[in-house]
Amino acid sequence: MGWPATTLTGRTIAFLVAPYGAEQEELASPWQAVLEAGGRPRLLSTAPGRVQAVRHRAPGDTFAVDAPVAGADPADYAGLVLPGGVASPDALRLDPGAVAFVRGCCAAGRPVAAICHAAWTLIEADAVRGRTLTSWPSLRTDLVNAGAQWVDQEVHVCRDGPGPLVTSRAPGDLPVFEDTFVTEFAHAAAGRRK
């Protein structure tokens, strides 16, 4: 039977960023993709209030946090998106609540999408061992040292784990990254409707 290829209607998707430093394009564009697929994006962070995104190194816009990640339950979300930038993933990997949430999403088989430097958070959550990922090229050694296989592709889907892991390298990969993760999230959500 046919899958609802790109519908996330009625599904809540978590986006997790630190209070400062998420790459704006890697937050805003996937957020819009979730909205266009009928999903409900929710912004989680390590502190309440607003997060400050960046456009490369320059300050970008601010975005309202929907809920703190501490105490967030992976069961409340149909998927997780981890935007990149350098500062945000670096800060998240030092926050026990953020790491626990990512680890919980991965262990529960929730589909996870990570772009650019976001793989740092996956490494800290011990969610890459035995998996194949792509990322910003400078994370290659970090991923290999954490037990992953690294590939240089605009998007890679790894199903060798509890749930699909969708990764991309950089903002230039956003169109295919978004199409791929929305489809993977929709398929995973449809499979859980039984």
C-alpha positions as CSV (number, residue, x, y, z in Angstrom):
1,M,0.0,0.0,0.0
2,G,1.2,3.5,-0.7
3,W,2.8,5.6,2.0
4,P,1.7,9.2,2.5
5,A,4.9,10.3,0.9
6,T,5.3,13.7,2.5
7,T,2.5,14.3,5.0
8,L,3.3,15.1,8.6
9,T,-0.3,16.2,9.4
10,G,-1.0,15.9,13.1
11,R,2.7,15.1,13.9
12,T,4.8,17.3,16.2
13,I,8.5,17.6,15.2
14,A,11.1,18.8,17.7
15,F,13.8,21.2,16.7
16,L,16.7,21.5,19.2
17,V,19.1,24.4,19.3
18,A,21.2,26.1,22.0
19,P,20.3,29.7,23.0
20,Y,23.0,31.0,20.7
21,G,24.6,30.0,17.4
22,A,22.2,27.9,15.3
23,E,22.7,28.5,11.6
24,Q,19.6,30.5,10.7
25,E,19.1,28.9,7.3
26,E,19.4,25.4,8.8
27,L,16.7,26.2,11.4
28,A,14.3,28.3,9.4
29,S,14.2,26.4,6.1
30,P,13.6,22.9,7.6
31,W,11.0,24.5,10.0
32,Q,9.2,25.8,6.9
33,A,9.4,22.3,5.3
34,V,7.8,20.8,8.3
35,L,5.0,23.4,8.2
36,E,4.4,22.8,4.5
37,A,4.1,19.1,5.1
38,G,1.4,19.7,7.6
39,G,3.5,19.1,10.7
40,R,3.8,21.1,13.9
41,P,7.4,22.2,14.6
42,R,8.3,22.9,18.2
43,L,11.5,24.7,19.2
44,L,13.3,23.2,22.2
45,S,16.4,24.8,23.8
46,T,18.4,24.6,27.0
47,A,16.9,27.9,28.3
48,P,13.5,29.5,27.9
49,G,12.8,32.7,26.1
50,R,14.3,33.3,22.6
51,V,17.3,31.8,20.8
52,Q,19.7,33.9,18.7
53,A,20.4,32.4,15.3
54,V,23.4,33.4,13.2
55,R,24.1,33.8,9.5
56,H,27.5,32.3,9.4
57,R,29.2,34.5,12.0
58,A,26.9,37.5,12.0
59,P,23.9,37.7,14.3
60,G,20.7,36.6,12.6
61,D,17.1,36.6,13.8
62,T,15.8,35.5,17.2
63,F,13.2,32.7,17.6
64,A,10.8,31.9,20.4
65,V,11.5,28.8,22.4
66,D,8.4,26.6,22.8
67,A,9.7,24.5,25.7
68,P,12.9,23.7,27.6
69,V,14.6,20.5,26.5
70,A,15.2,19.5,30.2
71,G,12.3,17.1,30.9
72,A,11.1,16.9,27.3
73,D,9.8,13.5,26.5
74,P,10.8,11.9,23.1
75,A,7.5,10.1,23.0
76,D,5.8,13.5,22.5
77,Y,7.6,14.0,19.1
78,A,7.4,12.2,15.8
79,G,10.9,13.2,14.9
80,L,13.8,15.4,15.8
81,V,15.7,18.0,13.7
82,L,19.1,19.2,14.7
83,P,20.2,22.3,12.9
84,G,23.9,23.1,12.5
85,G,26.1,26.1,13.0
86,V,29.2,25.7,15.0
87,A,28.2,27.3,18.4
88,S,24.8,25.6,18.9
89,P,25.9,21.9,18.6
90,D,29.0,22.6,20.6
91,A,26.9,24.0,23.4
92,L,24.3,21.3,23.2
93,R,26.9,18.6,23.6
94,L,27.8,20.1,27.0
95,D,24.2,20.2,28.3
96,P,23.1,17.0,30.0
97,G,19.4,17.6,29.3
98,A,20.0,18.1,25.6
99,V,22.2,15.1,25.3
100,A,19.7,12.9,27.2
101,F,16.8,14.1,24.9
102,V,18.8,13.3,21.8
103,R,19.9,9.9,23.2
104,G,16.2,9.2,24.1
105,C,14.9,10.1,20.7
106,C,17.5,7.8,19.0
107,A,17.0,4.9,21.4
108,A,13.2,5.1,21.0
109,G,13.6,4.8,17.2
110,R,12.4,8.3,16.5
111,P,13.7,9.5,13.1
112,V,16.4,12.2,13.5
113,A,17.7,14.7,10.9
114,A,21.0,16.5,11.5
115,I,22.9,18.9,9.2
116,C,26.3,20.4,9.2
117,H,28.0,20.5,12.7
118,A,24.9,18.9,14.4
119,A,26.6,15.5,14.3
120,W,28.6,16.7,17.4
121,T,25.4,16.4,19.5
122,L,24.8,12.9,18.1
123,I,28.3,11.9,19.0
124,E,27.9,13.1,22.5
125,A,24.6,11.1,22.7
126,D,26.5,8.0,21.6
127,A,24.1,7.7,18.7
128,V,26.6,7.2,15.8
129,R,28.4,4.0,16.6
130,G,28.0,1.5,13.8
131,R,26.1,4.1,11.6
132,T,26.9,5.9,8.4
133,L,26.6,9.6,8.3
134,T,27.6,12.7,6.4
135,S,28.4,16.1,8.0
136,W,30.4,19.2,7.5
137,P,33.8,17.8,6.4
138,S,35.7,18.9,9.5
139,L,33.6,16.5,11.6
140,R,34.8,13.5,9.6
141,T,37.5,12.5,12.1
142,D,35.2,13.1,15.1
143,L,32.6,10.8,13.6
144,V,35.1,8.1,12.7
145,N,36.6,8.2,16.2
146,A,33.1,7.8,17.6
147,G,32.6,4.6,15.6
148,A,30.7,5.9,12.6
149,Q,31.4,5.6,8.9
150,W,31.6,9.0,7.2
151,V,30.5,9.6,3.6
152,D,30.7,12.8,1.5
153,Q,27.1,13.0,0.2
154,E,24.6,15.8,0.0
155,V,22.2,13.6,2.1
156,H,22.6,10.1,3.6
157,V,19.9,8.0,5.3
158,C,21.1,5.4,7.7
159,R,18.7,2.7,8.8
160,D,21.2,0.6,10.7
161,G,19.8,1.5,14.1
162,P,16.6,1.9,16.0
163,G,15.3,4.6,13.7
164,P,16.4,6.4,10.5
165,L,19.1,8.9,10.8
166,V,19.1,11.6,8.0
167,T,22.3,13.7,7.7
168,S,23.5,16.4,5.3
169,R,26.7,18.5,5.0
170,A,25.8,22.2,4.6
171,P,23.2,24.8,3.7
172,G,23.6,24.0,0.0
173,D,22.2,20.6,0.7
174,L,19.0,21.9,2.4
175,P,16.5,21.2,-0.5
176,V,17.4,17.5,-0.7
177,F,17.9,17.2,3.1
178,E,14.3,18.6,3.7
179,D,12.7,16.4,1.0
180,T,14.4,13.4,2.5
181,F,13.8,13.9,6.2
182,V,10.1,14.9,5.6
183,T,9.6,11.7,3.7
184,E,11.4,9.6,6.3
185,F,9.5,11.2,9.1
186,A,6.2,10.6,7.3
187,H,7.0,7.0,6.7
188,A,8.1,6.4,10.3
189,A,4.9,8.2,11.6
190,A,2.7,6.1,9.3
191,G,4.3,2.9,10.5
192,R,3.5,3.8,14.1
193,R,-0.2,4.4,13.5
194,K,-1.1,0.7,13.7
